[in-house]
Amino acid sequence: MNILKFFTAGSVDDGKSTLIGRLLYDTDSILADQLEALQNSNRKNDDGTIDLAILTDGLRAEREQGITIDVAYKYFQTEKRKFIIADTPGHIQYTRNMVTGASTANLAIILVDARNGVVEQTIRHSYLVSLLGIKHIVVCINKMDMVDYSEEVYNSIIDRYKILAQQLKLVDVNYIPVSALKGDNIVQNSERMNWYNGESLLHFLEKVDTDNLDKSQLARMPVQWVIRPQTEELHDYRGYAGRVLSGTFNLNDKITILPSGASSTIEKIEFFDRSPNTAHAGQSVTIHLKDDVDISRGDTIVNASALPQESKLIEVDLCWMDGRALDTSIMYLIQHNSKVTKCKINEILYKIDINTLEKHPADEFKLNDIGRVIIKTADPLAFDLYDDNRSNGSAILIDSRTNLTVGALMFRAAVE
C-alpha cells in the first residue's frame, strides 16, 4: 500500500496537534488504552470535550504548556493509503526540529488561524517548505468555527497566501477551510460550510499523487556494505548492498561507480530471498556486477546515462542546528549518504531573515540560522542538485569534537 509522509506547520496555538489528533480520532486509529487515557486526562476544551492535542504532545513540558517542542511521529492508515505524520513545532526557537521533521515529507500542511490570517510565522514556515523542496502544500484555514464559518474570511486569507506562494514559487497549493476542534472538513465534509465545494482533508490526502521518485531517471545507490563471504559454498560471491535512493536499476543496465569512474553491467539483483529484474527507490537490495570492480563503502552506483555532479567545492543552503556557533576555522565532517569525509566552510555568502525573506551579509551562523555557504571537502562528492533529487542532494554536517549533527545541507551548485 502506498505511503504518504506529511508534516504539519503553523504558529503556536494554530491547532497543529489538535488537527492530527482529530484525524486519528475520527478514523478510529487510536488504541483502546490510549482512548481511555485520553478520556481520563484533566486537559479538556472549554466546552468540556476531550483535548485531542494530548495524542501528539508526548513531552511533559508540551502537556504543561500546551505547545509542541519536539517532533512527534504518528502512524495510521485507511483502506486507500498508509500515512506517517510528523507533528512539528511552530515556534522559531525550534526551527531545527521542524526542518528535521519536514526533511523526509512528501507533503506539507500549513495551518493558518482564521482569526489572524497570514502572519510572520506563516511566511517562515512557507519559506522552509520551499527551501526543502516539498512540492505539495495544503493550506488549512483552521478555527473557522471562531469566525462563524465565514466564506469572506476564508477567501481573504487565500488571496493573501497566493501572493506569498507566488513569491516563493510554490506551485501545487491547495486550500481547505477546517475546524480541527469541531471536526469540520477533517475527515468528512462539513454541512456548516456548504459554500465550500472541495474535498475534506483526509479525502485529499488519500488521493494526492506523490509517487514521483520511481519515475526518475537518476538511479542512485550508495554502497553500504560489500558482501564477500569467502566460504566454500559461496566462494565467488561478491555483492554490493545498499538502499536505492532514487530511480530504478534493471538487469543488464550499464552502471558507473563513483568516485572511481569504473564501469560495469548489472548481472543480478537480490531482494530478500528473491531475484527480481528491477530494484526501485526505497528498496534495500544487493547488486551483483559482471566485472570484478574495486568498490567500498561510501562509493555510489549510478546509471551510466545520467551521471551526478562531482566536486570538492559546493554551494549549499545550510540550516544550523547547534547551540555552539559555526566556526569557519575548524574542520567538520560531512556525511553524504554512506560517505563521510572532512570539510571546511570556505565562505559564508549570506543569511536569510526567514520572517521577511531578505538576504543579509553574515560572518557567523547561530542556532536555527539559515543561509547559503560554500563548503570545501577533502574528497569529491557525487551529488545531484537538491531541486533535482532530494535524496542525493542533501547531507548533514557533524562536529568531529562532539560527534553531534550541527547542520543540514542542501546542494545548490558545484563551484568551479
N, C-alpha and C positions, 0 to 999 in steps of 0.2 A: 504494500500500500504506500502511496506517495506521502512523503513527509514535508510539511511546511514549517519552517523555522521563522518565527517573528518575534519582535520585541515591542514594548510599549515605551513611549517617551512623552513627557509633559511636565508642566510646572508642578511644584509642591501643591498638593490638595486638588489637583485636576481630576483625580479619581482613577489613576492607573491600576492600583491594586484592587480596587472595587470592581473595575471592568473585568479584570482577569477572574476574580472571584465569582462574578456573575456568569461568565462563560462556563466555568467549571460547575457551578451550582445548577444552572439551567440545562446543562447537557448531562446531568446525573453522573458527573465524573468525580464525585467526592466519596471517599470510602466511609463506611458506617461509623468508624471510631472518630474520623475527622469531623463528621457531621455532628456527632454527639458533643465533641469538644467545642465545636463552633456554637452550638445551641446553649452550652453551659457557660460560655465566655461572658465576662462582665462588660465587654465592649459592644454597645448597641448603638443603633442610629437614633436620631431624635424622635422618630415615630415608633421606636421600640423594636424594630426589625433587626435581624442579625447583621452585624458589620462584616461583610464578605471580604474586606481587605485583610482580615486576620489570616486568610488562607495563604497569602504570599508574604506577609510580614513575619518572617521567621526569627529575626533577632529580637531580643528583649527590648533593646533601645528603639527598634522600629515600632513595637507594640505600644511602648510607653509614650512615644512622641507622635505616633500616627503618621510617620513618614517612611519612605523607602531609602535605605542606606546602601545595602549590598544588592547584588544581582540574585534574584530568586528564579529558579527554573521549574516550570510546571509542565506536565505532560497529560494530554488527553486525546481521544480520538472519536470520530463519528463513523458512520457507515461509509463515508466517502474519502476520508483522509485522516492521517495522524498529524498531531501538532506538538511542537516544542515551543513553549513561551518563555521569554526572558523578561521578567519584570525589572526594569532598570530604574535607578534613581534619577530624579529630575533636577535636584539641586546642583548648582555649579560646583560646589565643593566635591561632588562625587562624579565629575566628568569622566575620570578614568574608568570607573565602574560601568558607566553607560557605554563607553567605547568597547569595553571587554564583552558586554552582553550583546552588543549590536554587531560585532565583528563577523559572526557566522550566520547572520539572519538573511533571509530572502526577502522579507517584507517588514516595513515599519508602520506601527500605529502611533500617530501623533495626536495626543489629546489636547483639545482646546476648551477651556471653560467658557461656556456660552455667555456668562456674565461679564467676562473680562476680554474676550476676543484674543487676537494675536498679540502676544506680549514678547518681551525680550527673550525669555526662555524658549518660546516657540521658535524664534529666529535661530537661537543657538542649537536647538535640537535638530531643526531642519538642515542647518549647515553641516552638522555631524553626519546626518543621513546622506547628504550629498557627498561629503568627504569620503565616507565609507563605501560609496558606490552602490547603495541599496536602491534598486530600480523601482520597486513597488511601494507606494505610500498610501495609507488610509488616514485621512484626517477625520477623527471622530469629534464632532462638536458635542461635548458632554454637558450634563446638568441642564438639559433642555427643560426639565420639569421646573427649574427655578426661573425660567423666563417665559412661563406659560406656553411652552412648545411653539414659540413664535417663529414662523417662516421668515419673517423680515430679519430677525436677528441672525438666523442661520445663513441667509443669503448675503448679509453684510460681512460676515466672517469669511465666507467663501471668496467674496470679491477682494478682501484684504489679503488672503492667503495666496490667491492666484498671482498677485504681484510678486510676493516672496518666491513662489515656485518658479516663476519666470527668471527672476534674478539668479537663482541657484541652479537653473537648468534642470529642474525636476520635471520629468515627462509624465509618468504614469501616476497621477494623483487622483484619488477618489475621496468623496465626501459623504459622510453618514451622520445624521443627527441622532444622538443617543441619550439615554439616561441610564447610566450603569446602576444607580441606586434603585430605580424602579424597574429596570429590565427592558426599557423601550428600545427596540431595534437592535438588541444584542443577539438574541437567538431567534426570536420571532418578530415580524413586523408589527409596529405599534399602531393601534387604532387611534391613538391620541395625536398622531401626526399624519393624518390621511392625505395631507398635501405632499408628502414625500413618496415618490413612486419607485425608489430604488430598492435594493436588497438589504436584508439585515446584515449585521457584521459577520455572523457565523456563515451565512449563505455565501457571502462574498469570499470569505477565507477558504471555503470548500472549493470554490470554482477558479480562483485566481491561478494562472499558469506561471509557474516559476521554474519550470524544467528546461532551463537554457543551457546548463553546463554540458550535458551529454552531447549536445549538438555542436559543441565547439570543435574546431579542427586542431586546437592547441593541446595535443595529448602530452601529458607530463606525469612522470612517476619518479619521485626521489627514492633512491635506494636506501632502505633502512637496514638491510642485513643481507650478506652474501651467504647462501646456504651451500655448504660443501662438506657433507658427512664423512667422506673418505672411508666408508665401510666396505666390506666385501660385496654386499648386495647393492650398494649404491656407490660403487667405485668411481664412476664417471659423472655423478650427479653434480651439477652446478646451476643453482637458481638464484635469482635476484628478487628479493622480497621487498614489497613496499605497498603504499596506498596510492591508487591512481587519483591524482589531484583534479584533472580535468581532461575532457576529450575521451576518446576511445582508442584502445590498441586492438589490432586484429592479427590473427595468424598471418605470417609472411609479410607483415608490414616492415618496411625499411626504417630503421631507427638510428639515432645518433646518441652517443654517450658524452655528456658534458661534465667537466670541462675538457676532457682529453680530445674530443672530436672524433673518436673512433666510431666506425660504422658497423652494423650487422643487420640481421633479419630475425624476426621473432619466430622461433621454432615451435614453442609450446607455451601455453598459459595454464597455470594451476590455480583453482579457486576452491578451497577446502578439498573435498575428495573428487572433484570434477575437473575436466579439462575442456573448458569452453573455447569457442572460437574467438570470443571478444572479451575484453576487460573494460568495464565502464568506470566513469568517475565515481569515487566513493568506495570502490571495492578494494579490498586488500588481497593482493594476488602475488604469485611467484611467476616470474617470466624467465624462460629459457631462450638462449640465443644460439644461432647456428655456428657462431665463431667463438673461440676462446678469447675473451677480451678482458683486459685489466680493469676491473670495476670494484669500487669500495664504497662503504657507507658515506653518504654525502654527495655522491655523484647523482646525476639526473638522466633518466632515459626519456628521450623525446622523439616525436615522429620527425623523420628527416626532411619532410616537406614544409614544416612550419617551425623553424628554429627560434628559440627565445634570444633575447639580447644577452650579451656578456660584457661585463665591465667591472673595474675596480673603483670607479668614481661615479657615484649615482646621486641624482637629485631626488629627495624623498620628502613626503609630508611626515612630520613627527608629532606624536602625542606623548607628552612627558608624563610619566606615571609615578615618579618617586618623590619623596619628601626632600631628598637631597637634590640640589640644583644640578643641571647639566654642567659638566666640566670638560671644556674643549681641549684641555691639556693632557687628559689621560686616555688610555686605550680601553675601549669597551669590546664586548663580544657581540657579534650579530649572529642570530640563528635564523637561517632561511631554509624552511622545511627541515631536512635532516642534516644540513651542512652548518657547521659552526666555525667561524673564523674571527680574527681580530679586526677591529675597525676604529677609526677616529672620526670625530665631527670636524670636517675640513673647513666648513663655513656655515654661519647662520645667515640665511637670506632674509627672512622676516618672520614675525609672529602675527597671528590673526587675533583681532578682537572679536570673539565669536558672538558678542551681543550686537555689534554694529557691522561685522564682516569687513572691517577695514584692516589693511595690512600695515604693520609698523616695523621699522628697523629695530633690531634687537641684538644684544650681545650675551643673553642668557635665557635659559628655559627653566621655569619652576613648575611645581606640581600643577597638573591639568592644563599647562600651556600647550598650544597647538600652533604649528607653523611649518616653514619649509627650510631644510638644511641640505648641505652636500656632505655625503659620507665617503670616506676612502677606506676600502677593505684590503686586507692583506692578500687574499686570494680572490680571483674573479668570481662573480656570482652569475648564474644562468637564470635570468628572471624575465618575466613579462611585465608590461606596464599594468598598474593596478586596474585601470579602466578597462583593459582588455581581458584580464584574467586575475580575479581577486585571489584565487588560491595560490598562484605562483608569483603574485605581485606584492606580497606583504612579508614582513619579518618582524622579529622582536629584538630589542636591544637589551643586553644583560650587563650589569655591573660586575666585573670579574672579582672585585673586592668582597662583595656580599652575596654574589650569585642570585641577586634579585632581578626580576624583569623591570626595567626602568622606562622603557619606551616602546611604542607601537609604530611601525614604519609602513608607509605605502609608497611603492616605487613609482616615480613620475617620469624620469628620463635618465638615459645614460649620458654622462658628461664626457665630451671628447677632450 
